[in-house]
Amino acid sequence: MDLDALRHGNFAKLGEAVTDWEQMTRKLADLRKDAENNLKAKADTAKWAGVNATVSREFIDKTAAEFADAHTQADSITKILSDTRGELIGYRTQLNDAIRRASEQNLTVVDTGCGTFTVAGNTRPDWASDPSGNTGVTDQKVVDAFRDEIQGILSKATESDTSAAKVLRLLVDQARYGFADASYADRDEAAKAVAAAEKLAKMAENPDDMSLDDIAAFNRTMGQYHDDPLFAEQFATRLGPKKTLQFWTEMSYTHAGARGSELDTMKDLQSNLSMTLATASFSDSDAMKDWKKDLLAETNTNFRADKSPSPVGALGSQVISSLMRQGQYDTEFLDDYRQKLFKQDRGAGESNTDDLWVKGYDATDLVFGDGNGRDPLEGLFDGLSHNPEAAEHAFESKSDLDHMLGTTKYTDRGESLGHALEAAVTGVANGDTSSMAPPHSADQVKIMGNIMQAVADPDGGADLVTKGLGESFGDMSASYMPEISQALAGPNSGSAFLTNSEDPGAFQGKHVPDVVRFLSATSADPAGRAGIIYGESIYTGSLLESHLSDPSLFHGSREHVLQDIGRNAGIIEGIVGHSVADGEVKAAVDGESDYNDALKQKGDAAKTWVNIGLTGLKLPEHLGGEVMGSVVGGAAGAVAGGAVDRLIEGQEMHGAKDQGLYASAKDLYAMRDSVNQQTQWSTEDALARHHVNLPKDDADDLIRNSVNLGWDQSSEYLSNTKERP
């Protein structure tokens, strides 16, 4: 920055710009609030069907999100401009003060152009005859001191000006269309993020030079900034796609066999690097678009450490996928990568996929922790599990779904696949405990139906449960309790079994046998069975509270709807109980402690299901079809939560046996008594909360008879859909 430009700088126009942006930010804040509270809120409660369900709702959701991003971006720009203006005015004041003090000591400061200046002493003609030969009183040390002071002020002003311009351009470039969601309190905060990215990218170019202390420092910085959009984009693009993959290859080779604190450091590094690249993937800057395209071009490149004696290292896809296990990657990027990987995987056939990825790469270990990263589909599935939209895209094709399920018989990818499938059909990312579960779309219901059909296949479909997918199948069952309940109850059961699903009756009719066999097979896995029981208990509690708090939901007596709910509980848990009692399944859950442990562990997840609104409830069509309170935060919640607490605590049942709820994994009648008692307790909770005048003995007797009826019917369902011992 030129000295005169700062010295005589007029920042009035910049001040006007700041004022304009402040006004714009306030207006956008109002628009964001209106979009969230009116546009999106009304869209969430509307009844969608046909094109509206797949197009209009998505458009409205994205529009509301754009208003939020627009406000965030405007707020960041306002703060950066305001901060920069304040800094420049401050530097101008410092500069003028320094020039004034220099003048008082007979020094002149002159702008010489192109960012240069001079500091010189003032001369007087009468000094020429001075006997000492001096032409002035200037002390060179004083001159140098003023020169350094002024240079320091100009350097800081230049940094403030150029870094502000840089981060503003980067901020705007993040989104190809619309607005970026990067938020910064001031120019310095944004500039520090960019500088940190540049420093780490430079370090990563020479991984052999990084000591454990260097890696620890690298890790701390990346852990601080991995969610920062500017940092992530700058790190990725500065390092480049090929060097990014080479960096992780070198790290994996150099620290292979790490133990103790070194292992912990490498796990953290892998996680932080994964999350940084995930954040970067959302950038639409030209540099990042090239980065993503060039990265995908490296999927079949052989990456080997410089010091490795083997000519065979790791495929680019293996390295890429090993860095997808944490963080949410951009949907479009995941779509492109998944299409390439799925095509290769399908080409090998189901039984040869393990040979395709593992054979010849036996020395490769790209994962610090579980697994070795040789199967790139595992990392991809983990990445999909954190992005429900991309996961749904991945399994819309039934042939792709069937292939991936089939490969689990020959690989170890079952658990990762299960998590991806959960995200696809529930709309909730793996590990997300805060997002409200969205209504099941018609596409999600279709994928769930295809999954149930695959598991229900008499020709080995039930074996999928033992390939690491059992727990996920149980979680999916829990999420789809409304649709499952309507399937078992039959047509026109929506007024009793409430849901906000776009296709609640999809599993009715000819699909009921698939539902029954799916539940039966899933029961073979202790965690899967626990998921079904928690899901049924939560849904039953939600229905009881909803119907007893608002009798207008069901055109009929409360006793009638209670009978329907109790019978449904008996059918669903009866299918599970009878499946456990059958010899072909009993062996899989013979270890009673395994099931009891699973029931306790699944309790934490079940609490999350309640918190994120596992089962949204919707008014019947004749009442307007509006979504009422979901499991939490609305009409329902407390009763479902109480049901979960009782299961976790293993509350003692009343009666001669005095045994805990579901304490035995093998006793058929003990399980029947458990579901009966649990349903009775939930009914009592709902009656008490809403002061419904229904005598306790009448309610208990009604529920007991209904559950027992459903329990007996469950045996018929099983006998009619599968061969039993």
N, C-alpha and C positions, 0 to 999 in steps of 0.2 A: 504494500500500500504506500502511495506517495505521501510524503510529509504534508504537503499543502492540502491534499485531498482530505486528510483527517483533521488538519488544523482548522480549515475553513469549512468543514463538512456541515451541510444542512440536512438534518435528519427529519425534517418536517414531513416529507413525502413518505418516508418509512414509518413515521408515526401515524400518518393517515392510513397506511396499509394495515398497521397493527389494529387500529380502531375498526376498520372495515372487517378484518378477520374476527375480532372479538364479537362484533355484531352478528356476523355469519355463524359463529360458533354457538351463540345463544339461540339463534333461530333454529339451527340444526338440532340443538338439544331439545327444543320443543317438538320438532318434527319426529325425532327419535322416540320421545316419550309417547307421542300420539300414535306412531307406528306400532310400538310395543303394546300399548294399552288398548288401542282400538283396532287397528288393521290386523295385527297378528292375533290378538286375543280373540277377536270375533271369528277369525279364520279357524283358530283352534277349536272353537265351540260349534262351528257350523257342520252341517251334515253334507258330506261330499260323496259324489258318485260319478262314475264315468270319467270323462275327460277332466272334469273339475278336480277329481280326486288325485289325478296324476300330474296335471299341469298347473291349474290355478293355485292349488295349495302351495306347491313348490315355489311358484312365482311370488306369491305373497310372502312366504317365509324369507325368500332371498331378498325381496324388496325391503322388508323390515330390517333385515341384517345390514343391507346397504346403507340405510339411514343411520344405523348405529356406527358403522365404519366411517361414514361421511363425517359424523360428529367427532369421532376419535381423531381422524386425520386433520380436520380443521382445528381442533383443539391443540394438537401437536404443532401444527404450522404456526398458530397464533403464539404459542409459548416460545417457540424457537425464534420467531421474528422479534417478539417483544424482548426476549433475553438478549438477542444479538444487538438490538438497538440500544438497550441499556448499557451493554458492555462497550459499544463504540463511543457512546456519549461520555462514558467514564474515561475511556482512553484519550478522547479529545481533551477532556479537562486536564488529565495528567500531562499531556503533551504541551498544552498551552502554559501550564504552570512551570514545566521544565524550561521552556523557551523564555518565559519571564524571568526566572531565576538566573538563567545564563546571561540575559541582557544586563541584569544588575551587576554582573561581574565582567562587563565590557566584552561579552561574547556575542557573536552573530550566528544564527542557525539559518542555513539556506537550503531550500529544496533544489537538488540538481537533476531531478527527473529519474524515471525508471526505478523508483524505490530507493534512490540514493540521496544523501544530503551531506552538508559539511558543517562543522562547528569551528569557527575561527575567531581569533581575537581582534578587537577593533584597534586600528593604528591611528596615530596623530602625527601631523607633519613636524611639530616642534620636538618630537622625540628623536629626530634624526641627528641632532647635535649632542645627544646624551653621551657623556664620556664613557659610559659602560658599554656602549654599542647596542643596547637594547632598543627595540622600536615599540615596545608596549609592556604592559604589566601581566600579560597572560602567562599562567602556569600550565604547562602541558598536561600535567596530571589532572588539573581541573577540566581542561578541554576533553581529555579522554573519558573522564567520569561522566560528563554531560552527553558525550557521544554515545557511550554505552547505555546510559539511562534512556535516551531518546530512541536508540535502536531497539531496546527491549520493549518499549511501549509500542513502536511500530510493528514489531514482530508479533506481539500478542494481538494487536488490532487486525493484522493480516490473517492470523490464524482464526480469529473469531469470524471474520468476514468470509474467508474461503471455506472453512469447515461448515458454516451455516449454509452456504450455497450448495456444498456437496451433500449434506444430509437432507436438505430439502429436495434436491433432485432425486436422490436415492429413495426418499420417502414416497414421492409421487410415482416413481417408476415401479414400485412394488406391485401395483395392480394394473393389469392391461386394460380392464374395464372397471368402472366403479372406483372404489376407494380402498386404501390399505387400513389395517387395524392396528398399526404400530403406534404406540403411545409414548410420548416423551415429555418430561416436565420442563426441559429447557434445552438450549443448544449444546451445552456442555455434556449433558447426559447422552444425547445422540452421538456426539463426536467421540466420546469415550468408547461407545459400543463399536463404532467403525474402526477406531484405532486398535482396540483389543482384537478385533477380527483380523486385521492386517498383521499384527504381531504373531498371533497363533498360526496363521496360514504360513508365514515365513518359517516358523519353527517346524511345522509339519512337512515342509519341503525337504528337511534333512533329519529324518527320524533317527538315524544312527547316532546323531550328535546329542540326542536327548537322554539325559540321565534320569534316574527315578525321581530325583528332586525336580528336574525340569518337567517331567510328566505330571507330577503332583501339582506344580504351579499351573501348568497347562490345563489340568483338570479343574482346578479351582475357578479359573477364569471362564472356562466353558460351562461349568456348572452354574455360574452366575448369569451367563448371557444366552444359554441355549434356547430360550423362548423369545429372544429379541430378534425381530425380523431383519433389521439392518445388519446386526452382527452376523446372523446366520447366512444371509445372502452374500455378504462380503467375504466371509470365511470360505464358503463353498466356491465362489467364483474366482477368488484370488488364488486358491489352491488348485482349482481345476478338477474335473471329474477323474481323470486318469491318476493324478497324484493323490487324490483323496483315497482311491482304492489301493494304491500302492502304499500309502501311509498305514492303512489298517493291516495290510498284508505284512509289512515290516514289523509292526507292533506285535502281531500275533505270533510271528516266527521268533522274534527276539525274546518274548516273555512267555513262550510255551512252557507249560509245567509250573507256572507261577504258584506260589503258596503264601499263606499268611497275608501280611499287609500288602505285598506286591499283587497278590490275586485280587484283593479288595480294590486296589487302585485301578487295575486293568478292567474290572467289572464296571467301576464308575466311569472310566474313560469310554468304554464301549457304549454305555447308556447315554452319556452326555453327547458323544459324537452322533449317535443315532437321533437324539432329539434335536440337535442342531440342524442336521440335514433334513429332518422332517419339517422343521420350521422354514428352512430355506426353500423347500419344494413348493411352498405357497406363493413365492415371489413370481411376479410376471415380468420382471425386468428382462431386457433383451439378453443380458449376460446370463441370467438364470435359465431362460428358455433354451439357450444354446447348451448350457451345462447339463440340463436334463436330457436333451436329445443326444448329446455326446456320451453321457453316462450309459444310456441304453444301448449305444453302439458298442460298448465294451463287454457285453454280457458273455461273449464266448472267448474273450481274450484271456491268455494264460498269465496270471499274476504270480510271481515268485519273489521271495526275498532275495536281496542282492547276495547275501552270504549263504543261501541255501545250496547244498550240493546237488539237490535234485533238479532236473530240468522241468519237472512238472510241479506246478504250484497249485493255484486255485483258479477256477473260472471266475470271470467278472461277476456273473450272476450269484455265485456263492458268496463273494465278498459283499456285494450289494445287499443281499438278503440278510447277511449277518448283522448289518447295520439298520435293519428295519424292525427289530424286536421291541424297540421303545419309540414312543412318539407317534403322532398322527401325521401321516403323509398326505399330500394333496391327492384328491380323488382322480383327477385326470392323469397324473403321473402314475398312480397305482394301476389305473386301467391299462395304460400303455405297457407297463412292465409286466403286469399279470397276463396280458394277451400273449406276449412273447414267451413267457415261461410255461403257460398252459399248453401252448402249441408244441413246445419241445417235449413236455411231459407226456402228452397224449401220444406223441409219435413213438414213444417207447413201449406203449401198452401198459396195462396195469401191473403185470408181474415183473417187468423189466425196469421200472422206474428207479429202483434202488441202485441197480447196476449202472444206470445212466449217469447218476450223480455221484455215486460213491466209488465205483470201480476206477482205479487209477489215481484216486485222491486220498488214499488211506492215511497219508501223513499230514493231511490238512486238518487244522483245528482252529477255526475262526471265532469260536465262542468261548468266552471265559465264564464257565458255569456249566449249566445243563446242555448236553448235546455237543456237537462239534461243528455244526454249520455246513456240513457237506451237502445236505439236502436243501437247496435254496427255497423249496416250497414251504418248508417250516417257517423260515423267516418271513416269507411273503404272507403266509397265513397270519402270523403274528401282526404284521403290518395292517392287514385287512381287518383284524379284530379290533383295531383302534380307530377304524373309519367305517362305520356301518353302511354309508352310501356306497363306498367302493366294494365292500363285502357283498352287498346286495347285487351289484353289477356282476360280480364274479360268479355267482351261482344262479343267475337267471336262466342259464342254459342247463337243461336237465342232463344233457349228455356230459357236460363238464362236471356237474355235481356227481353224477353216477361214477364217472371216471375217478374223481378224487376220493370218493368214498371207497371205491374198489381198491385203490392203491394202498389204503391203510393196512391191508392184509399182508403187504410185503415191505412196508416201511415203518418208521417210528413217528410219522407226521400226524397221527390221529388226534392227539391232544391239541395241537396248534390248529388243525382243521376244525375241531369242535368249537374252539373259541371264535374262529372266523364265522362259522355258521351261526353261532349265537348272535353275533353282531348283525349278521345279515337279516335274520328273521325277527329280532327284537327291536332293532334300531338304537340299541344302547351299546356304546363301546366297552370293550373288556376293561374292567377296573374303574369304570365311571360310576361314582356313587352320588353324583349331584344332578345329573340331567333327568328330566321327567321323561318317562318312556312315551314315545309317540304312538298314536293309533297304528295298528297293523294295517299296512297298505295291502291292496289286492295282490301285488307282486310278492310281498313278503309271505302272505298266506299261501300263495302258490308254491314258493320254495319250501315252506314248512311241510306242505302236503307231499312234495316230492321226497323230502327227507323221511317222512313217516312211511311212505311207500317203499323206499329202499330198505329200511330197517324191518318192515313187515314182510319182506320177500321170504317165502318159505325156503328158498334155496340159499341159505346161509346169511340172510340179512341180519338176523339177530346177533351174528358173530361180531358185527360192527361195534356192539356195545363193549366188547372186551378189548377193542383196539384203541383205547384211550378216549373214546367218545361218549362213554356212558354218563359221566357227570354233566356234560354239555346237553345231552339229550334230556336229562332230568330238568335242567334249567329251562330248556325250550318248552318242555311240557308245562312247566309252571307258568310261563308267559302266555301260553295258549290255552289256559284253562277255560276262558269263555267260549272259544270256538269248539274245544273238546267237549265241553258241557252241552252245548247246543247240538253237537253231533250225536251224543248219546241220548239226549232228550227227544230229538226228532224235530220235524218242521214246526214252525210257528212257536218256538220256545224262547224267542228273544225277549219277550216281556218279563219272563222269569229270570233268565240268565243274561243279564245286562252286559253290554260290551260296546266299545266304540270302533270295533274292527270294520274295515271296509267290506269284508266278505265273511261275515260271521257264520254263514251256513255252508261254507266251502267243504267241510268234512262230513256233511250229512249224506245219507243214502248209501251209495255203493262204497263210499270211503270209510264207513264206520269200521269194517274189519281191519283196515290199516291202522286206525286209531287204537283199537283194542290190542292188536299185536305189537304196536309200537310201545304202548304203556307196559305191556307184559314183558317185552324184551328189555326195556330200560330198567325194569325192576331188578334185573340180575346184577346191576351195578349198585353197590351200597350208596354211593353219592347220588346216583341217578334216582334211586328210589326215594332218598331223602328229599331231593328236589321236587318230585311229584307230590309227596306228602305236604311239604311246606306250601307249594303252589296251591294245592286243593284247600288247605286250611285257610290261607290268605283270601282266596277267592270266596270261599264259603262265608268267612267272617265279613267280607265286604258286602256280599249280597244280603246277608241277614241285617246288617246295620242299614243298608240303603232301603230295603223294603219296609223295615219296621219304622224307619224315620219318615218315610214318605209313602203312604199307602196308595197314592195315585199312580205309582209306577206299574202296578199290576191290577188289571180289571178283574178282581175276584177277591175272595177272602184271604186274610193273612194266613189262616191255617193252611189253605191250599198251597200258597207259595212256599210256606215253610216245609210242607210235605215234599214239594218238588226239589227244594234245596237239600233237604236231608237225604232223599233217595239218590240224588246225584252224587253226594259225598260217599254214600255207601257203594255205589256202582264203581266210581273211580278208584277208591281205595280198596274195594273188594277185588278189582282186577289185579291190583298190585299184590294184595294178600294171598289170593289164590295162586298167583304165579309163583310167589315165594314158596308156597306149600307144595307145588308140583315138583316132582323129583328132578325134572330136567333143569329147573332154575334153582332149586334149593341148594345144589352143590356150589353154585356161584356165590351164595351168601351164607354159606354154612358157618363161617366165622362170625358169630353174633357180635363180638366186640368191634369188628370192622364196620358193621352197620351202625351200631350205637355211636361210634366215634364219628362216622360220616354225618349222622343226624346232628350231633353237637356242632361240628365244624360248619355244616351247611347253614346253621342258624345265623351266623354273621352275614352270609350272603342273603339270606331271607330277609333280614332286617333292611338290607339295601333295597331289596325288591319292594318292600313297603315304602321306603323313603323316596324311591324314584317313580312311584306310581305304577307298579307292575300291571295292574288291571284297571284301566280307565273304564268308568261306567257311563253309559249313555241312556238318556230317556228314550222310551219306545217312540216309534214314529208318530203314533197317534197323539203324543204329547209334545211334538215339535222336534224330536230327535236331538235335542241339545245335550252336549256333554255336561254331566254333573260332576261333582267333586270326584277326583280319582281316589285311589286307596288312601292317599294322605293329603291333607290340606282341604278336604271338602267334607261331604257328608259321611264318607267312610274313612276308616283309618284306625281308630282306637280298638275296635273289636279284632280286626286283623292283626294288629300289633300285639294284642293280648294273646292271641292264638300262637303267634311265633314265640313269645316269651314262655308260654307253658311248654312248648316243645323243647326249647333250649334247656329249660330247668328240669325237664323230665318229671313234671308235676305228678304226684301220686293220684291215682284214680280212686274214687269211692267204691267200696264193695269189699267182699270177703277176701279177694286176692290182694287188694291194696297194692297193686303194682303200678309202676310209672307208665306214663304214656309211651306206647310203642317200645317198651323196654326189651321185648323179645323180637328177634328177627325171624323166628321160626314158628311161633305159636299162632296159628290162623285165627283162633277165637279171641286170643288176647288182642290181636290187631283190630278185630271187629269191635271189641269193647272200647279200644282206644279211640277209633274214629267216632264212635257213638258218643263217648264222653266229651271229646273235644268239640263236637258239633253242639252238644247240649250246653256246654259252658259258653260257647260263642253266642248261642241264642239267649242265654241268661244275661250275658253282658249287654247285648243289643236291647233286650227288653228293659233292663234297668236304666240304660243311658237315655232311652227315649220314652220312658214311663208308659209303656204299652200295657194295658190291662189284660194280660193273658196269664192265668194261674200257672205257677211254676210246674206243678205236677202234670197239668194238661200239656204244657210245652214239652216237658221231658218225655212224656209218653208218646206225643206226636213225633218228635224227632227220633226216638228210639225205634218206633215201628217203621218209620220211613227209611232210616239208615239200614235197618235189618232187611227190609224189602229190597233196597238197592244192592245190598251185599249179596243176597241170594241171586238177584238178576245178573250180577257180575259173573258168576260162575257159568251162567247160560251164554253170556256174551263170549266168554273164552271158549267154551265148548263148540260154539257155532262158527268160530273164526280160526281155530287152530287145533291140531291134534294134541290131546292131553293124555298123560299116563293114567 
